[in-house]
Amino acid sequence: MTLQDFFDACSVHPEIIGFYFVALPLTAFLASVFGKGEGHLSPWKYLYTTLVYLAMIPGIFAILLNVYLFLFERQPVMETNIYTQLLPILVMFLTLWLIKRNVPFEYIPGFDKLSGLVFIIFAILAVMWLLDRMHIIAFTYLPFQYIIILLIGLFILARIGLKRIMAD
């Protein structure tokens, strides 16, 4: 099964993906109602951790997919798939907002590692986009010290993101 086959199956059977993306914010809302003020305690923070990961992984993937499709594939905005390109992003932000109302993200285990992962992914996408935009001819017109400075800057950004992932 290819990724396109998966997206086609999600479009043909939207009730499966719809159930998943309704259950996440609903669970976050119910957890904030029943665990009001106790989000930093042990059973609730692990529920919130699970919800954060279940919401952020598809949301981050959808953002990256949109960036890739719009920048590299030049997909028109009007051909955006609602189920696979918009719904995960909206549900991610809604779920995070509902969780944030009850517990600060500092109390959620692993949240800082996800933000570091996002930082690294976007730094790598920026490098890929720059390399896609620069042609071999552009290297001859661009002074070499600017290329070195750009690569060092992107390396530092990737290093900061990697430190956020590896931090305890």
C-alpha positions in Angstrom: 0.0 0.0 0.0 1.4 3.4 -1.0 0.7 6.6 0.8 -1.6 7.7 -2.0 -3.6 4.5 -1.5 -3.9 5.3 2.2 -5.1 8.8 1.4 -7.6 7.4 -1.1 -8.9 4.9 1.4 -9.3 7.7 4.0 -11.3 9.7 1.4 -13.5 6.8 0.5 -14.2 5.9 4.2 -14.2 9.2 6.0 -16.1 7.8 9.0 -13.0 6.0 10.3 -10.8 9.1 10.2 -13.7 11.2 11.4 -14.2 9.0 14.5 -10.5 9.3 15.3 -10.4 13.1 15.0 -13.6 13.6 16.9 -12.5 11.2 19.7 -9.3 13.1 20.4 -10.7 16.5 21.3 -13.7 14.9 23.0 -11.4 12.9 25.2 -9.3 16.0 26.0 -12.5 17.9 26.9 -13.8 15.1 29.1 -10.4 14.8 30.8 -10.4 18.5 31.5 -13.9 18.3 33.0 -13.3 15.2 35.2 -9.7 16.0 36.1 -10.1 19.8 36.7 -7.0 21.0 38.5 -5.5 17.6 38.7 -3.8 17.5 35.2 -0.3 17.5 36.7 -1.0 14.4 38.7 0.1 10.9 37.6 -2.9 9.3 36.0 -4.1 12.4 34.2 -0.7 13.5 32.9 -0.2 10.2 31.1 -3.6 10.5 29.5 -2.7 13.9 28.4 0.7 12.6 27.1 -1.2 10.0 25.0 -3.6 12.6 23.7 -0.7 14.9 22.8 1.1 12.3 20.8 -2.1 11.0 19.1 -2.9 14.5 18.0 0.5 15.9 17.2 1.9 13.1 15.1 -0.9 13.2 12.5 -0.9 17.0 12.8 2.8 17.4 12.2 2.6 15.0 9.3 -0.2 16.9 7.8 1.7 20.2 8.1 4.8 18.6 6.5 2.7 17.1 3.8 1.1 20.5 3.0 4.5 22.2 3.0 5.9 19.5 0.7 2.9 19.5 -1.7 2.7 23.3 -1.9 6.4 24.0 -2.1 7.8 21.1 -4.0 4.9 19.6 -5.9 3.2 22.9 -6.5 -0.2 21.5 -5.7 -3.1 24.1 -6.0 -4.8 25.1 -2.8 -8.1 24.1 -4.2 -7.1 20.5 -4.4 -6.4 20.2 -0.7 -7.8 17.1 0.9 -9.9 18.0 3.9 -9.5 14.7 5.7 -5.8 14.2 5.3 -4.4 17.8 5.0 -6.7 20.1 7.1 -8.6 18.0 9.7 -5.4 16.7 11.4 -4.0 20.2 11.8 -7.3 21.6 13.2 -7.7 18.7 15.6 -4.1 19.0 16.8 -4.6 22.7 17.7 -8.0 22.1 19.2 -6.7 19.2 21.3 -3.6 21.1 22.5 -5.8 24.1 23.4 -8.1 21.9 25.4 -5.2 20.3 27.2 -3.5 23.6 27.8 -6.6 24.9 29.6 -6.1 22.2 32.3 -2.4 21.5 32.6 0.7 23.4 31.5 2.8 21.6 28.8 5.8 21.5 31.2 4.0 18.8 33.2 3.4 16.6 30.1 6.2 14.1 29.7 7.9 14.2 26.3 6.2 17.4 25.0 9.6 19.2 24.8 10.9 16.3 22.7 8.1 16.8 20.2 8.8 20.5 19.9 12.5 19.7 19.2 11.5 17.1 16.6 9.3 19.7 14.8 12.2 22.2 15.0 14.6 19.7 13.3 12.0 18.7 10.7 11.4 22.3 9.7 15.1 23.0 9.6 15.7 20.1 7.3 12.7 21.2 5.1 14.2 24.6 4.9 17.5 23.1 3.7 15.7 21.0 1.2 13.7 23.9 -0.1 16.9 26.1 -0.4 18.7 23.3 -2.3 15.6 22.9 -4.5 15.6 26.6 -5.3 19.3 27.0 -5.9 20.5 25.5 -9.1 24.1 24.6 -9.8 24.4 27.9 -11.7 23.3 29.8 -8.6 26.3 28.5 -6.7 28.6 30.2 -9.1 26.9 33.6 -8.6 26.6 33.3 -4.9 29.8 34.1 -2.9 31.2 31.0 -1.2 31.3 32.6 2.3 27.5 33.1 2.1 27.0 29.4 1.4 29.2 28.5 4.3 27.4 30.9 6.7 24.0 29.6 5.5 25.1 26.0 6.1 26.6 26.8 9.5 23.3 28.5 10.5 21.2 25.6 9.4 23.5 23.2 11.2 23.2 25.2 14.4 19.4 25.2 14.1 19.4 21.4 13.6 21.7 21.0 16.6 19.4 23.0 18.8 16.5 20.9 17.8 18.4 17.7 18.4 19.4 18.9 21.8 15.8 19.5 22.6 14.9 15.9 21.6 17.8 14.4 23.5 17.4 16.5 26.7 16.2 14.7 29.8 
